[in-house]
């Protein structure tokens, strides 16, 4: 209980401070997105799976073409790409849907700054497991049946903006290893571990290592 209260206090204070720090970056990013390609500033992605399996709307700056999520899954032109997407644990090294500005803000995790709103709303934490898509969890558990219990552990905690796998390899980590790292975090989580991950996160953001 003490950990939960302290973590929530850090989430609220931390996200407010980060909003102040990153506000100029958000303004520049919003203008750049509007000038670069037609569409909204925020991404139009489907809901993500949160704590205890509850779905929520995750806020991100738009880094792709409009309706990119649905286009990949339904447009025959992208059928081969969709197969590659699923095969590579729902990641693509070369994604034609990504805009010019999108490549930059994804590489440096700038697209994830609006998730601070999710933290303030209590849907996410600054540190936690990755917020997965519902179909991603279903498909990946079919591909890696041994991860089913690990997924249950992961869904017992709020997802985070950053986490253990992000600062240890990020998108280069496949689902089975990623979910194990997330589950290990949930089992071992503490204020000290959260602060350690937070201190490691700026370098992962600046370097863009492993980002897609």
C-alpha positions as CSV (number, residue, x, y, z in Angstrom):
1,X,0.0,0.0,0.0
2,X,2.9,2.4,0.8
3,X,4.5,1.6,-2.5
4,X,1.2,2.3,-4.4
5,X,0.7,5.7,-2.6
6,X,4.3,6.8,-3.1
7,X,4.2,5.7,-6.8
8,X,1.0,7.6,-7.4
9,X,2.6,10.7,-5.8
10,X,5.7,10.4,-7.9
11,X,3.5,9.9,-11.0
12,X,1.4,13.1,-10.4
13,X,4.4,15.3,-9.4
14,X,6.7,13.9,-12.1
15,X,4.2,14.2,-14.9
16,X,3.3,17.8,-14.0
17,X,7.0,18.7,-13.9
18,X,7.7,17.0,-17.2
19,X,4.7,18.8,-18.8
20,X,6.3,22.1,-17.9
21,X,9.7,21.0,-19.1
22,X,8.4,19.5,-22.4
23,X,5.7,22.1,-23.2
24,X,7.9,24.0,-25.7
25,X,8.8,20.7,-27.4
26,X,5.1,19.8,-27.6
27,X,4.3,23.1,-29.3
28,X,7.0,22.8,-31.9
29,X,6.1,19.1,-32.5
30,X,2.4,20.0,-32.9
31,X,3.2,22.6,-35.5
32,X,5.6,20.3,-37.3
33,X,3.1,17.5,-37.5
34,X,0.4,19.9,-39.0
35,X,2.9,21.2,-41.6
36,X,4.3,17.8,-42.5
37,X,1.1,15.9,-43.4
38,X,-2.7,16.2,-43.3
39,X,-4.5,14.9,-40.3
40,X,-4.8,15.4,-36.5
41,X,-1.9,16.2,-34.2
42,X,-2.7,13.2,-32.0
43,X,-2.6,9.6,-33.3
44,X,-5.9,7.9,-34.1
45,X,-5.0,4.5,-32.7
46,X,-7.3,2.0,-31.1
47,X,-7.6,1.5,-27.3
48,X,-4.8,-0.2,-25.4
49,X,-5.0,-2.8,-22.6
50,X,-4.5,-1.4,-19.1
51,X,-4.5,-2.7,-15.6
52,X,-6.7,-5.7,-15.1
53,X,-7.5,-5.8,-18.8
54,X,-9.4,-2.5,-18.9
55,X,-9.2,-0.7,-22.2
56,X,-8.1,3.0,-22.4
57,X,-7.3,5.6,-25.0
58,X,-3.6,6.2,-25.1
59,X,-2.5,9.7,-26.2
60,X,0.4,10.0,-28.6
61,X,1.6,12.5,-31.2
62,X,0.7,11.3,-34.7
63,X,3.8,9.9,-36.4
64,X,2.0,8.1,-39.2
65,X,-0.5,8.7,-42.0
66,X,-4.1,9.0,-41.0
67,X,-5.9,5.7,-40.1
68,X,-2.5,3.9,-40.2
69,X,-3.6,1.2,-37.8
70,X,-6.6,0.1,-39.7
71,X,-5.0,0.5,-43.1
72,X,-2.2,-2.0,-42.2
73,X,-4.8,-4.6,-41.2
74,X,-7.4,-4.2,-44.0
75,X,-5.7,-2.8,-47.1
76,X,-4.5,-5.6,-49.4
77,X,-1.6,-3.5,-50.5
78,X,-0.2,-3.9,-47.0
79,X,-0.9,-7.6,-46.5
80,X,2.7,-8.7,-46.8
81,X,3.8,-5.9,-44.5
82,X,1.1,-6.9,-41.9
83,X,2.5,-10.5,-41.9
84,X,6.0,-9.1,-41.3
85,X,4.6,-6.8,-38.6
86,X,3.0,-9.8,-36.7
87,X,6.1,-12.0,-37.3
88,X,8.4,-9.3,-35.8
89,X,6.4,-9.0,-32.5
90,X,4.2,-6.1,-33.8
91,X,7.2,-3.9,-34.9
92,X,8.5,-2.8,-38.3
93,X,12.0,-1.6,-39.0
94,X,11.0,0.1,-42.2
95,X,7.4,1.3,-42.0
96,X,6.0,3.2,-45.0
97,X,3.2,4.6,-42.9
98,X,5.6,6.7,-40.9
99,X,5.8,10.4,-41.9
100,X,9.0,12.4,-42.2
101,X,8.4,14.2,-38.8
102,X,7.2,10.9,-37.5
103,X,10.5,9.2,-38.0
104,X,12.3,11.8,-35.9
105,X,9.8,12.0,-33.0
106,X,9.5,8.1,-32.8
107,X,13.3,7.7,-32.7
108,X,13.6,10.1,-29.8
109,X,10.3,9.1,-28.1
110,X,8.8,12.6,-28.5
111,X,5.6,11.0,-29.7
112,X,5.1,9.5,-26.3
113,X,5.1,12.8,-24.3
114,X,1.2,13.2,-24.5
115,X,1.0,9.9,-22.4
116,X,1.7,12.2,-19.4
117,X,-2.1,12.9,-19.7
118,X,-2.8,9.2,-19.2
119,X,-0.6,9.3,-16.1
120,X,-2.4,12.2,-14.6
121,X,-5.7,10.5,-15.4
122,X,-4.5,7.4,-13.5
123,X,-4.6,5.1,-16.5
124,X,-0.8,4.8,-16.7
125,X,2.3,5.3,-14.6
126,X,5.6,6.9,-15.4
127,X,7.2,3.4,-15.1
128,X,5.5,0.2,-15.9
129,X,4.9,-2.6,-18.5
130,X,4.3,-1.7,-22.1
131,X,0.6,-0.8,-23.0
132,X,-0.3,-3.5,-25.6
133,X,-3.0,-3.6,-28.2
134,X,-5.8,-6.2,-27.5
135,X,-5.1,-8.1,-30.8
136,X,-1.4,-8.0,-30.2
137,X,-1.8,-9.8,-26.8
138,X,-4.1,-12.4,-28.4
139,X,-1.9,-13.1,-31.4
140,X,1.4,-13.1,-29.5
141,X,0.1,-15.5,-26.8
142,X,-0.9,-17.9,-29.6
143,X,2.6,-17.6,-31.0
144,X,4.3,-17.9,-27.6
145,X,1.9,-20.0,-25.4
146,X,4.3,-20.1,-22.5
147,X,3.8,-16.4,-22.0
148,X,0.1,-16.6,-20.9
149,X,0.9,-16.6,-17.2
150,X,3.4,-13.8,-17.7
151,X,0.7,-11.7,-19.4
152,X,-1.6,-12.1,-16.3
153,X,1.2,-10.8,-14.1
154,X,1.9,-7.9,-16.4
155,X,-1.8,-6.9,-16.5
156,X,-1.9,-6.7,-12.7
157,X,-0.1,-3.4,-12.9
158,X,-0.6,-0.1,-14.7
159,X,1.3,0.2,-18.0
160,X,4.0,2.8,-18.1
161,X,5.5,5.4,-20.4
162,X,8.9,3.9,-19.8
163,X,9.9,0.5,-18.4
164,X,12.5,-2.2,-17.9
165,X,12.6,-3.4,-21.5
166,X,12.6,0.1,-23.0
167,X,15.8,1.1,-21.2
168,X,17.4,-2.4,-21.8
169,X,16.8,-2.9,-25.5
170,X,13.5,-1.2,-26.4
171,X,12.0,-2.3,-29.7
172,X,14.8,-4.7,-30.5
173,X,13.4,-7.1,-27.9
174,X,10.8,-9.7,-29.2
175,X,7.5,-10.3,-27.4
176,X,8.4,-13.4,-25.4
177,X,11.5,-11.7,-23.9
178,X,9.7,-8.3,-23.6
179,X,6.8,-9.8,-21.7
180,X,9.1,-11.7,-19.4
181,X,11.0,-8.5,-18.6
182,X,7.8,-6.7,-17.9
183,X,6.6,-9.5,-15.6
184,X,10.0,-9.5,-13.8
185,X,9.5,-5.8,-13.3
186,X,6.0,-6.2,-11.8
187,X,7.3,-8.9,-9.4
188,X,10.3,-6.9,-8.3
189,X,8.8,-3.4,-8.5
190,X,9.8,-0.9,-5.9
191,X,10.4,2.9,-5.6
192,X,14.1,2.4,-6.0
193,X,13.7,0.3,-9.1
194,X,11.3,2.9,-10.6
195,X,13.7,5.7,-9.9
196,X,16.5,3.7,-11.5
197,X,14.5,3.2,-14.6
198,X,13.5,6.9,-14.7
199,X,17.1,7.9,-14.6
200,X,18.0,5.6,-17.4
201,X,15.2,6.7,-19.6
202,X,16.6,10.1,-20.9
203,X,19.5,8.4,-22.5
204,X,17.3,5.8,-24.2
205,X,15.2,8.8,-25.4
206,X,18.1,10.9,-26.6
207,X,20.1,8.1,-28.3
208,X,17.0,6.5,-29.9
209,X,18.7,3.1,-29.6
210,X,16.3,0.4,-30.8
211,X,13.4,2.7,-31.6
212,X,11.2,2.0,-34.6
